[in-house]
Amino acid sequence: MQYPILNLESVRCVKSFSTSHPVALLLYYIVVMMVTIFFIHPIVLLVSFLGSMTLAITLKPWKQIRKDLQFYLIIFLIVVFTNPLFVHEGKTVLFEINQYPITLEAFLYGVFIAFMLIAIINWSKLYSDMMTTDKFVYVFGKTIPKLSLILTMALRLIPLFIKQIKKISMTQRTFSVYPGNSIKHRIRRGIQTFHIIITWSLENSVTQADAMKARGYGLEKRTNFAVFRWSFRDTIICFITVSLFLVVLYFNGRGDLMFQYYPLFEWSVLSKTNAFVWLTVSLLMLLPSLLEVKEQIKWKFVQSKM
């Protein structure tokens, strides 16, 4: 009897940040989003952007990273070059357009706000990849079961529709329903696809309602099974996250994270920022990336010993 050979390259280490307990994941993303949104210090925004991109690089293939970078570059250019056109505050005037001053401060503010927007988008995408539907229902299923179910179904609706539309389009191309590429054929193909997707959604809603009723949704004594178990590693992650967040709040209370872009960009304040502020914010934003890299190095070491 022959046994299949184990392909070590196809085995991925399971101890990574994405496999942490859903509560630990949710806590970390809430803290990161709060720090990124409410603290507009250049250090915080820049490190948050770098932290999100580092985590994305460790988790996603390069093809997807390159596609995301192209999209982020468009957002960056739009924000950076439109902010000075609408905001004319600042003392350092670079030039004038129709007697409206274009200031260095407005340009720099646009740069760091662009970093903030890109970081928020990237963190949100990483959150949706890690915080799957079953994890979301596990966290909020007992406290707000109906709302969690509605939110889960709503968040799942658009990706499901897009996937189904792609299937319909591929089927139409396979059977050459509308072989032409003219405007007339595109309109007819779009109308036919819309008609099919509406019919499919109605049928799917009825089927899903029957399946949920058969599985006992809405019953008071219905129990839920979950594969998530709290571990000591999750305790460490939550402790580090809360501790770093409290340190950030402490520095903000001291005024170390207060920064003014107008009327003059405070270069001196930025250069005199306490190095411990850099360290704290960097550890907070790079925490999942450090865990991912640690586990990958550990897995490579185990592979080398086999």
C-alpha positions in Angstrom: 0.0 0.0 0.0 1.4 3.4 -1.1 0.9 6.5 1.0 0.8 9.9 -0.6 3.9 12.0 -0.1 3.3 15.1 2.0 4.1 18.3 0.1 5.5 20.6 2.7 5.2 23.6 0.4 1.5 23.3 0.3 1.2 23.3 4.1 0.8 26.7 5.7 1.5 27.4 9.3 -1.7 27.8 11.3 -0.4 30.0 14.1 -0.8 33.4 12.4 -2.6 36.5 13.3 -5.6 35.6 11.1 -6.2 32.5 13.2 -6.4 34.4 16.4 -9.7 34.5 18.4 -12.3 36.7 16.8 -12.5 38.9 19.9 -8.8 39.5 19.7 -9.0 40.3 16.0 -12.0 42.7 16.5 -10.3 44.4 19.5 -7.1 45.0 17.5 -8.9 46.4 14.4 -11.0 48.7 16.6 -7.9 50.1 18.3 -6.0 50.5 15.0 -8.9 52.3 13.3 -9.5 54.6 16.3 -5.8 55.6 16.4 -5.7 56.1 12.6 -8.9 58.2 12.4 -8.7 60.3 15.6 -4.9 61.0 15.7 -3.8 63.0 12.7 -0.2 63.3 13.7 2.1 62.6 10.7 3.9 59.9 12.6 0.7 58.0 13.3 -0.7 58.3 9.8 2.6 57.3 8.1 3.2 54.3 10.4 -0.4 53.2 10.1 -0.1 53.2 6.3 3.2 51.3 6.5 1.8 48.8 9.0 -1.2 48.1 6.8 0.9 47.6 3.7 3.4 45.4 5.5 0.6 43.1 6.7 -0.9 43.0 3.2 2.4 42.0 1.8 2.8 39.2 4.3 -0.7 37.8 3.5 -1.5 38.6 -0.1 0.1 37.6 -3.4 2.2 40.2 -5.2 -0.3 40.4 -8.1 -3.0 41.6 -5.7 -0.6 43.9 -3.9 0.4 45.6 -7.2 -3.3 46.0 -8.2 -4.0 47.6 -4.8 -1.0 49.9 -5.1 -2.3 51.2 -8.4 -5.6 52.0 -6.9 -4.0 53.6 -3.8 -1.7 55.7 -6.1 -4.8 57.2 -7.8 -6.4 58.1 -4.4 -3.1 59.6 -3.2 -2.7 61.8 -6.3 -6.3 62.9 -6.2 -6.2 63.9 -2.5 -2.7 65.5 -2.7 -3.4 67.7 -5.7 -7.0 68.6 -5.0 -6.6 69.7 -1.3 -4.4 72.8 -2.2 -6.9 73.8 -4.8 -9.8 74.0 -2.2 -7.8 74.9 0.9 -5.7 78.0 0.8 -4.6 78.3 4.4 -0.9 78.3 5.3 1.9 80.9 5.3 4.3 79.2 2.8 2.9 80.2 -0.6 4.3 78.2 -3.4 2.5 79.9 -6.3 -0.9 81.3 -7.2 -3.7 80.1 -9.5 -6.2 82.8 -10.5 -5.1 84.8 -7.5 -5.7 81.8 -5.1 -2.5 80.9 -3.2 -1.3 77.3 -3.3 0.5 76.7 0.0 3.0 74.2 1.2 0.9 73.5 4.3 -2.2 72.5 2.3 0.0 70.3 0.1 1.5 68.5 3.1 -1.9 68.2 4.8 -3.2 66.5 1.6 -0.2 64.1 1.7 -0.8 62.8 5.2 -4.6 62.8 4.8 -4.1 60.6 1.7 -2.0 58.3 3.9 -4.8 58.2 6.4 -7.5 57.3 3.7 -5.3 54.6 2.2 -4.5 53.2 5.6 -8.2 53.0 6.5 -9.1 51.4 3.2 -6.3 48.9 3.5 -7.1 48.0 7.2 -10.7 47.6 6.2 -9.8 45.2 3.5 -7.6 43.2 5.8 -10.3 43.2 8.4 -12.8 41.8 5.9 -10.3 39.1 4.9 -9.5 38.0 8.5 -12.9 38.7 10.2 -14.9 36.3 8.2 -18.7 35.8 8.4 -18.5 33.0 11.0 -16.3 35.0 13.2 -18.5 38.0 13.1 -21.6 35.9 13.9 -19.7 34.2 16.7 -18.8 37.6 18.4 -22.2 39.2 18.1 -24.5 36.2 17.7 -25.4 35.9 21.3 -25.7 39.6 22.2 -27.4 40.9 19.0 -28.3 37.8 17.0 -30.8 39.4 14.6 -28.7 42.4 13.8 -25.5 40.4 13.4 -27.3 38.1 11.0 -28.7 41.0 9.0 -25.3 42.7 8.8 -23.6 39.5 7.8 -26.1 38.9 5.0 -25.8 42.5 3.8 -22.0 42.4 3.7 -22.2 39.2 1.8 -24.8 40.4 -0.7 -22.6 42.5 -3.0 -19.7 40.0 -3.4 -22.3 37.2 -4.0 -24.1 39.3 -6.7 -20.8 40.1 -8.4 -19.7 36.5 -8.4 -23.1 35.4 -9.8 -23.0 38.1 -12.5 -19.6 36.8 -13.6 -21.0 33.3 -13.9 -23.9 34.5 -16.0 -21.7 36.5 -18.3 -19.3 33.6 -18.8 -22.3 31.3 -19.6 -23.6 33.8 -22.1 -20.2 34.0 -23.8 -19.8 30.2 -23.8 -23.1 29.7 -25.6 -22.7 32.8 -27.8 -26.0 34.3 -26.7 -24.9 37.8 -27.9 -21.7 37.3 -29.9 -21.4 40.9 -31.0 -19.7 43.7 -29.1 -21.8 46.5 -30.4 -23.7 48.9 -28.2 -27.0 47.2 -29.1 -25.7 43.8 -28.1 -24.2 45.2 -24.8 -27.5 46.7 -23.8 -29.4 43.5 -24.6 -26.8 41.4 -22.8 -27.0 43.8 -19.8 -30.8 43.6 -19.7 -30.8 39.8 -19.9 -28.2 39.6 -17.2 -30.2 41.9 -14.9 -33.3 39.8 -15.5 -31.5 36.6 -14.7 -29.9 38.0 -11.5 -33.2 39.3 -10.2 -34.9 35.9 -10.8 -31.9 34.2 -9.2 -32.0 36.5 -6.1 -35.7 35.9 -5.6 -35.3 32.1 -5.9 -32.2 32.2 -3.6 -34.0 34.2 -1.0 -36.9 31.7 -0.8 -34.4 28.7 -0.7 -32.3 30.5 2.0 -35.4 31.2 4.1 -36.5 27.6 4.0 -33.0 26.4 4.9 -32.8 28.8 7.8 -36.2 27.7 9.1 -35.1 24.0 8.8 -32.0 24.7 10.8 -33.9 26.3 13.6 -33.1 30.0 13.2 -35.2 32.0 15.6 -35.8 29.3 18.1 -35.0 30.3 21.7 -33.3 27.0 22.7 -31.2 26.7 19.6 -27.5 26.2 20.3 -24.5 27.3 18.2 -21.4 25.4 17.6 -18.1 27.3 17.2 -14.6 26.1 16.6 -13.0 29.1 18.2 -11.2 28.6 21.5 -9.5 31.2 23.6 -5.8 30.6 24.1 -3.0 32.1 26.0 -1.7 33.6 22.7 -5.0 35.5 22.4 -4.5 36.9 25.9 -1.1 38.1 25.0 -2.3 39.8 21.9 -5.2 41.6 23.7 -2.8 42.6 26.5 -0.3 44.1 24.1 -3.0 45.8 22.1 -4.6 47.4 25.1 -1.3 48.3 26.7 0.0 50.1 23.6 -3.3 51.9 23.1 -3.2 53.2 26.7 0.4 54.4 26.1 -0.8 56.2 22.9 -3.5 57.8 25.0 -1.0 58.8 27.6 1.2 60.5 25.0 -1.8 62.2 23.5 -2.7 63.5 27.0 0.8 64.9 27.3 0.5 66.7 24.0 3.1 64.6 22.1 0.5 63.6 19.5 -0.9 67.1 19.0 0.1 68.5 15.7 -0.9 71.6 13.7 -0.6 71.7 9.9 -1.9 75.3 9.7 -0.9 78.1 9.5 2.6 76.7 9.6 3.7 73.1 9.3 5.5 72.4 12.6 8.8 70.8 11.4 10.5 71.5 14.7 7.8 69.7 16.7 8.0 66.7 14.3 11.8 66.5 14.6 11.7 66.7 18.4 9.1 64.0 18.9 9.9 61.5 21.6 11.5 58.4 20.1 9.3 56.3 22.4 6.2 57.6 20.5 7.6 56.2 17.3 8.3 52.9 19.0 4.9 52.6 20.6 2.9 53.5 17.4 5.2 51.2 15.3 4.7 48.3 17.6 0.9 48.8 17.6 0.7 49.0 13.8 3.2 46.3 13.1 2.0 43.8 15.7 0.2 41.4 13.2 3.0 41.7 10.7 5.6 40.8 13.4 3.5 37.8 14.4 3.1 36.7 10.8 6.8 37.0 10.1 7.7 35.2 13.3 5.4 32.2 12.4 6.7 32.1 8.9 10.3 32.0 10.1 9.4 29.3 12.6 7.7 27.3 9.9 10.7 27.6 7.6 12.9 26.4 10.5 10.7 23.4 11.0 10.8 22.6 7.3 14.6 22.7 7.3 14.7 20.1 10.1 12.5 17.6 8.2 
